[in-house]
Amino acid sequence: MKLIGYIIAVIGLILAALSLNLAKLGITLPASIKSVYVMILGIALIILGLTLALGGRPTVKQASEEVPIYEGTGKKRKIVGYRKD
């Protein structure tokens, strides 16, 4: 999932950079699409890619479970302490 996020972020970075230099590179867009829209799309892809790459599932270490230590037997059994399992 992280690799996909990084790839999306790089594509967004390329789109954002290209939107600044479209006229210099000789790339023409249809009249209905402005270079500002391409830049906004690029920035959105950067944010989405970084969210996927860095957001992921956090790896939480499982805390060891405390197990009671009993003293006695039957109904007279009492907890005298805890130990980590």
DRENDO-1510 file (C-alpha; in Angstrom, 1 decimal, always signed):
<recs>
REC; n; res; u; v; w
REC; 1; MET; +0.0; +0.0; +0.0 .
REC; 2; LYS; +2.9; +2.3; +0.7 .
REC; 3; LEU; +4.4; +1.8; -2.7 .
REC; 4; ILE; +1.1; +2.7; -4.4 .
REC; 5; GLY; +0.9; +5.8; -2.2 .
REC; 6; TYR; +4.4; +6.9; -3.3 .
REC; 7; ILE; +3.6; +6.3; -6.9 .
REC; 8; ILE; +0.4; +8.4; -6.7 .
REC; 9; ALA; +2.4; +11.2; -4.9 .
REC; 10; VAL; +5.0; +11.2; -7.6 .
REC; 11; ILE; +2.4; +11.4; -10.4 .
REC; 12; GLY; +0.8; +14.3; -8.5 .
REC; 13; LEU; +4.2; +16.0; -8.3 .
REC; 14; ILE; +4.7; +15.6; -12.0 .
REC; 15; LEU; +1.3; +17.0; -12.8 .
REC; 16; ALA; +1.8; +20.0; -10.5 .
REC; 17; ALA; +5.2; +20.7; -12.0 .
REC; 18; LEU; +3.8; +20.3; -15.6 .
REC; 19; SER; +0.9; +22.6; -15.0 .
REC; 20; LEU; +3.4; +25.5; -14.5 .
REC; 21; ASN; +5.3; +24.8; -17.7 .
REC; 22; LEU; +2.6; +23.6; -20.1 .
REC; 23; ALA; +3.0; +26.5; -22.5 .
REC; 24; LYS; +6.8; +26.2; -22.5 .
REC; 25; LEU; +6.6; +22.5; -23.3 .
REC; 26; GLY; +4.2; +23.0; -26.2 .
REC; 27; ILE; +1.4; +21.0; -24.6 .
REC; 28; THR; -2.0; +22.4; -25.3 .
REC; 29; LEU; -5.1; +21.5; -23.2 .
REC; 30; PRO; -8.7; +21.7; -24.4 .
REC; 31; ALA; -10.2; +25.1; -23.8 .
REC; 32; SER; -12.4; +23.8; -21.0 .
REC; 33; ILE; -9.5; +22.6; -18.9 .
REC; 34; LYS; -7.3; +25.3; -17.4 .
REC; 35; SER; -3.8; +24.8; -16.1 .
REC; 36; VAL; -5.1; +25.7; -12.6 .
REC; 37; TYR; -7.3; +22.6; -12.6 .
REC; 38; VAL; -4.3; +20.5; -13.5 .
REC; 39; MET; -2.3; +22.0; -10.7 .
REC; 40; ILE; -5.2; +21.4; -8.2 .
REC; 41; LEU; -5.4; +17.8; -9.4 .
REC; 42; GLY; -1.7; +17.4; -8.9 .
REC; 43; ILE; -1.8; +18.7; -5.4 .
REC; 44; ALA; -4.7; +16.5; -4.5 .
REC; 45; LEU; -2.8; +13.5; -5.8 .
REC; 46; ILE; +0.2; +14.5; -3.8 .
REC; 47; ILE; -1.9; +14.7; -0.6 .
REC; 48; LEU; -3.7; +11.4; -1.4 .
REC; 49; GLY; -0.4; +9.6; -2.1 .
REC; 50; LEU; +1.3; +10.8; +1.0 .
REC; 51; THR; -1.8; +9.9; +3.1 .
REC; 52; LEU; -1.7; +6.4; +1.7 .
REC; 53; ALA; +2.1; +6.1; +2.1 .
REC; 54; LEU; +2.5; +7.5; +5.5 .
REC; 55; GLY; -1.0; +6.9; +7.0 .
REC; 56; GLY; -1.2; +3.1; +6.8 .
REC; 57; ARG; -2.2; +1.0; +9.7 .
REC; 58; PRO; -0.2; +1.8; +12.8 .
REC; 59; THR; +1.7; -1.2; +14.2 .
REC; 60; VAL; +0.9; -1.5; +17.9 .
REC; 61; LYS; +2.8; -3.9; +20.0 .
REC; 62; GLN; +0.5; -6.1; +22.0 .
REC; 63; ALA; +1.0; -5.5; +25.7 .
REC; 64; SER; +1.7; -8.6; +27.6 .
REC; 65; GLU; -1.3; -9.7; +29.5 .
REC; 66; GLU; -1.2; -9.7; +33.3 .
REC; 67; VAL; -2.2; -13.1; +34.8 .
REC; 68; PRO; -3.3; -13.3; +38.5 .
REC; 69; ILE; -1.3; -15.3; +41.0 .
REC; 70; TYR; -3.5; -17.2; +43.4 .
REC; 71; GLU; -2.9; -18.4; +46.9 .
REC; 72; GLY; -5.0; -21.2; +48.4 .
REC; 73; THR; -7.5; -23.5; +46.8 .
REC; 74; GLY; -11.3; -23.6; +46.2 .
REC; 75; LYS; -13.3; -20.8; +47.8 .
REC; 76; LYS; -10.5; -19.7; +50.0 .
REC; 77; ARG; -8.4; -18.8; +46.9 .
REC; 78; LYS; -7.2; -15.2; +46.9 .
REC; 79; ILE; -5.2; -13.1; +44.4 .
REC; 80; VAL; -1.9; -12.2; +45.9 .
REC; 81; GLY; -0.3; -10.6; +42.8 .
REC; 82; TYR; +0.0; -10.4; +39.1 .
REC; 83; ARG; +2.6; -11.5; +36.6 .
REC; 84; LYS; +3.1; -10.7; +33.0 .
REC; 85; ASP; +2.5; -13.6; +30.7 .
</recs>
